[in-house]
Amino acid sequence: MSATGGEIVTSPGLLTAIASAIAYALSYVCLRKGQADSSPPDSGLLPVLVTSLLLLMVLLPVGLASHRALGFPTRGRALGFACLSGAVSTYLGRRLLYLAVQRLGAVRGVVLKGLSPVATVILAYAFLGDPVSWRVTASLVGVLGAIVLLVLENRARPTRDRAVFSSGAFIGISAAGLQGVGHVFRRISLASGASPMGSAFIDVAVATLACVASFAVEGKLGLLLRHYRNHLSPWLLAAGASSAAGVLLFFVSASLIPISTVATLAASEPVFVALLSWILVPHLERPSLYSASAACLVGFATMMLSHTP
């Protein structure tokens, strides 16, 4: 349904993007709980990716059947950019993001991830010709304001805690940049004729293979397998399942509305992370006035996108 005169837009693309943000938020909360329960050496990345891949394999036939007009990305630009999005965003971006979540907590780590739409909007405007409306710009300003609140919160911390925040913040911001680039790669893959289901599967498959290969090269794979054989938290499996839903819904929404809008709506994740954390794991997340305000500011900025001029 379209909207005019400031009414709320309820297009399928918008609703799917918000559903993706909720699924991702749930995955981060489950991840944080799994990290606290089992202290995984890789911040929980390997079981999350493997679980996501297995779930997408189960859903693949249904997804492809519902998009018969679109192809599975087996060659050319569609395959290449689906692979790039998996390597850059889903593997590298998440490896850094999960480490930031482990150091800072789910709420603060995901607020920092809110910077990813900045990179997405800039690249989408430069290379894809996506329009940048005043609402998108204002939403990005709100995201940046949330980051400023976290910086102010950090200044009130003891010196030792400041160092932990600074290192975690650098990791989180780096993850945001990588994920922003990966979002553009996802859009290019879809624009090349691939189905959302096929692109999502390739994305996660490449990320999982890259994860296994990198840990093998680093000499960590055996250690990780032994750790998870004895200390696999069911919360990490839940994080993988909800992450798979987030990836798939992101691709579906990116096939319906501009990627810059999808990415900026994804910045609403901190609000859902905060709510779910306080409901599911209140003993792990102790929000301050600063972090709660930052999450709300990001949510308000995102709501601006749900209204037409």
Residue, then its C-alpha position, 0 to 999 in steps of 0.5 A: m500500500s502506498a502512502t501520501g501526506g506523511e502516512i506510514v508506508t506499508s510496502p512489502g519491501l519495508l515490512t520485510a526489511i524491518a522483519s530482517a532487522i528483528a531477526y538479526a537482532l534476535s541472533y545478536v541477543c542469542l549470540r551474546k548469551g551463547q558467548a557468556d555460556s561457553s566463551p567460544p574462541d571464535s566469538g561463536l562465528l563458526p556454529v552460527l554460520v554452519t547452522s545458517l547454511l544448513l537451514l538455508m539448504v533446507l529452505l532452498p528448494v522452496g525459495l527457488a520454486s517461488h521465484r521461478a522467473l529468477g535464476f540461481p546465481t551460477r555464473g557472471r555478475a550475479l554469482g561473483f557479487a553474491c560470493l563477494s557479499g558473503a566473503v566481505s560482509t557475512y564472513l569478515g564483517r561478522r567476524l569483527l562484529y561478533l568480537a565487538v559484541q563479545r567485548l562491548g555487549a550486544v546493545r553497544g556492539v550493534v549500535l556501532k554496527g549502525l554505521s554500516p548504512v553510511a557506507t551503503v548509502i554513499l556507495a549505492y548513490a555513487f555506483l547504483g544511482d540510488p536516490v538520497s532523500w532528506r529522510v535518508t540523510a536525517s536518519l543517518v544523522g540520527v545513527l551518527g548521534a547514537i554513536v556520539l552518545l556511546v562515546l560520551e558514555n565511554r568518557a565517564r568510564p574508568t580508564r581500563d574500561r575506556a581502553v576496552f571500549s576503544s578497542g571494541a569500538f574500532i572493531g565494531i566500526s570496521a565491521a560496519g564498513l565491511q558490512g556496508v560494502g557487502h550490502v551493495f554487493r548484495r544489491i548488484s547480485l540481485a540486479s543481475g537476475a539472481s533470486p533472493m533465495g539463491s543469492a542468500f544461499i551463496d552468500v552464507a555458503v561462501a562465508t562458511l567456507a571462508c570461515v572454515a578455510s581461514f581457521a584451518v590456515e590459522g591453525k585454529l580449526g582443530l581447537l574450535l572443533r574440540h571446543y564445540r564438541n564439548h561446549l556447544s551452547p544451544w543459544l549459538l544454534a538459535a543465533g544461527a537460525s535467526s541469522a539465516a532468517g535475517v539474511l534471507l529477508f534482507f535479500v528479499s527486501a533488497s529486491l523490492i526497495p532501494i538498498s540504501t533504504v534497506a540498510t538504513l532500516a537495518a539500523s533499527e536493530p539496536v532498538f530490537v536488540a535492547l528490547l530483546s536483551w532486557i527481556l531474555v538476558p537482563h543479567l547480561e545487558r545493563p543499559s545505561l541512560y546513554s546506551a538506552s538513549a542511543a538505541c532509541l535515537v536509532g529507532f527514531a531515525t529509522m522510523m523517519l524512513s517509514h513515512t513518505p515526504 
